[in-house]
C-alpha cells in the first residue's frame, strides 16, 4: 500500500461535478482523507497512472488532475482537522507545521 495525493481543478465546478469525482476517489479505497475541497490523500495498492486512468473519465480537456506518491513529510500553512491529522498519523505521516 502507498499513499497518494490527488489534486484537481474543475472548470465547470458544479457541486455535482465535485461529488462525482469524490465518489470515484472513494471507490478506489476505503482509506482516504479529504484535506481540501479538491485535494485527497488515498492509501491504495494502485499506482499513480492507474489512479489517473480511473479518474480521467470525470474530467474534460480543460480540467487539471495530478496524482503524486506522497513522501515522508507533510507541512502546510494551516492546521489539519482532527480527522485528517488522525488519518495522517495512522498512515505514518508526521505533520510539521
C-alpha positions as CSV (number, residue, x, y, z in Angstrom):
1,X,0.0,0.0,0.0
2,X,1.1,3.6,-0.7
3,X,-0.3,7.0,0.0
4,X,-1.0,9.3,-3.0
5,X,-2.0,12.9,-3.2
6,X,-4.8,13.6,-5.6
7,X,-5.4,17.2,-6.5
8,X,-7.6,18.6,-9.3
9,X,-9.3,21.7,-10.7
10,X,-12.7,21.5,-12.4
11,X,-13.6,24.3,-14.8
12,X,-17.3,23.6,-14.7
13,X,-17.2,23.3,-10.9
14,X,-20.8,22.5,-10.0
15,X,-21.5,20.7,-6.7
16,X,-22.4,17.5,-8.6
17,X,-19.2,17.6,-10.6
18,X,-17.1,17.6,-7.4
19,X,-19.4,15.0,-5.9
20,X,-18.8,12.7,-8.9
21,X,-15.0,12.9,-8.6
22,X,-15.2,12.4,-4.8
23,X,-17.3,9.3,-5.2
24,X,-14.8,7.9,-7.8
25,X,-11.9,8.5,-5.4
26,X,-13.8,6.8,-2.5
27,X,-14.5,3.8,-4.8
28,X,-10.7,3.1,-5.1
29,X,-10.1,2.7,-1.4
30,X,-11.9,2.9,1.9
31,X,-8.8,4.5,3.4
32,X,-8.7,8.2,2.3
33,X,-8.8,11.7,3.7
34,X,-10.1,14.8,2.1
35,X,-7.8,17.7,3.1
36,X,-9.2,20.4,0.9
37,X,-12.2,20.9,-1.4
38,X,-10.4,19.2,-4.3
39,X,-7.4,17.5,-2.6
40,X,-7.4,14.0,-1.2
41,X,-4.9,11.6,0.3
42,X,-5.6,7.9,-0.5
43,X,-3.9,4.8,0.7
44,X,-4.1,2.2,-2.0
45,X,-2.4,-0.7,-3.8
46,X,-3.0,1.2,-7.2
47,X,-0.2,3.1,-8.9
48,X,-0.4,6.8,-9.9
49,X,-1.1,6.0,-13.5
50,X,-3.9,3.6,-12.6
51,X,-5.5,6.2,-10.3
52,X,-5.2,8.8,-13.1
53,X,-6.7,6.4,-15.6
54,X,-9.6,5.5,-13.3
55,X,-10.5,9.2,-12.6
56,X,-9.8,10.5,-16.2
57,X,-13.4,10.0,-17.5
58,X,-14.7,12.5,-14.9
59,X,-12.5,15.3,-16.5
60,X,-12.8,17.3,-19.7
61,X,-9.7,18.6,-21.6
62,X,-9.6,21.9,-19.8
63,X,-9.6,20.5,-16.3
64,X,-6.5,19.5,-14.3
65,X,-5.6,16.4,-12.3
66,X,-2.4,15.4,-10.6
67,X,-1.7,12.2,-8.7
68,X,1.6,12.0,-6.8
69,X,3.1,9.5,-4.5
70,X,3.4,11.1,-1.1
71,X,6.9,11.4,0.5
72,X,7.6,11.1,4.2
73,X,7.0,14.7,5.4
74,X,3.9,16.8,5.3
75,X,3.7,20.5,6.1
76,X,1.0,23.2,5.5
77,X,0.0,26.8,6.2
78,X,-2.9,25.7,8.2
79,X,-3.7,23.1,10.8
80,X,-5.4,20.0,9.5
81,X,-8.7,18.9,11.0
82,X,-8.6,16.3,13.8
83,X,-10.0,13.7,11.4
84,X,-7.2,14.4,8.8
85,X,-4.5,14.6,11.5
86,X,-5.6,11.2,12.9
87,X,-5.6,9.7,9.3
88,X,-2.1,11.0,8.7
89,X,-0.8,9.7,12.0
90,X,-2.5,6.3,11.3
91,X,-0.7,6.1,8.0
92,X,2.7,7.1,9.4
93,X,3.0,10.7,8.3
94,X,4.0,13.3,10.9
95,X,2.6,16.7,10.4
96,X,5.2,19.5,10.6
97,X,3.6,23.0,10.9
